[in-house]
Amino acid sequence: MSTPTTELHGGTTRMTRDGIWIDDRGTGDAVLLIAGLGDPAEAWEMQLTGLSPTHRVVAFDNRGVGRSELPAGGLTVASMAADAVSVLDDLGLDTAHVVGFSGGSAVAQEVAIRHPGRLDSLTLIGTWAAADPLMLAMADAWSWMADRAPSERAFYEAFFVWVYSKRAHETGLVSMLVDEALTFAHPQTTASFHAQLAAFRAHDTTDRLGRIAVPTLVVAGGQDIICPPRLGRLVADAIPGARFVILEEEAHQPFQESPEEFNALLREFWAGIR
């Protein structure tokens, strides 16, 4: 089946045969970026732009976000991992450096465990092995916020309190991101938000992380209140040979707040495993 393709800033955007919307840029060793809760591929713009001069960088909309429709049967982290692998298949890529953020890091863990031959390396940002009571309480708060916020703007303003640093609020970055979310042409539905949140709540790789056998980098923001460094350290300690890095001044999304530093960290990690 042919799919519409749009030429875009040195790459293409299109729908895969399995109905996953992708943004594919650059040439070189492949990088697969897996976004978190509610984030479309556009969340990775600074990596798509910054890394594509030397790598083939692919981002995609998880099902239930952006242009990838929520399946009738619902979502699991395992099904989302299968979707990520289907993107590689559609592009004819045997392997890639897999980079997962937050909920996407849960998906990336499952890709590494279930499909180990498809990764050149694994990077996990703002990650966890299983939700503890504090994380579950946060998820409960986000759930009722999505249902009861007085406006869409009010929801984003409240949700982004958890996500971004004090610095990002002071510089106006958060206000800009709220405006972008409100004008995005493919907003996530409340039902899809709940479906993704339920899948990520149920994530548990506590007893399986030791199976991951690819070079792994775990990144935590020192100011991250969603996935603080203690959670990332538990993941890194459980993966043989994993490297653990704390970006002390960053919150949950360092790849957006400090993209040059973050991209440099990825490049240095990849260079060290050649």
ABEGO torsion letter per residue (X at the ends): XBBBBBBBGGBBBBBBAAGBBBBBBEBEBBBBBBBBBGBBAAAAAAAAAAAAAABBBBBBBBBGBEABBBBAAEBBAAAAAAAAAAAAAAAGBABBBBBBBEAAAAAAAAAAAABAAABABBBBBGBBABBBAAAAAAAAAAAAAAAABABAAAAAAAAAAAABBAAAAAAGAAAAAAAAAAABABBBBAAAAAAAAAAAAABBAAAAAAABABBBBBBBBAABAABBAAAAAAAAAABBGBBBBBBAABBABAAAABAAAAAAAAAAAAAAAX
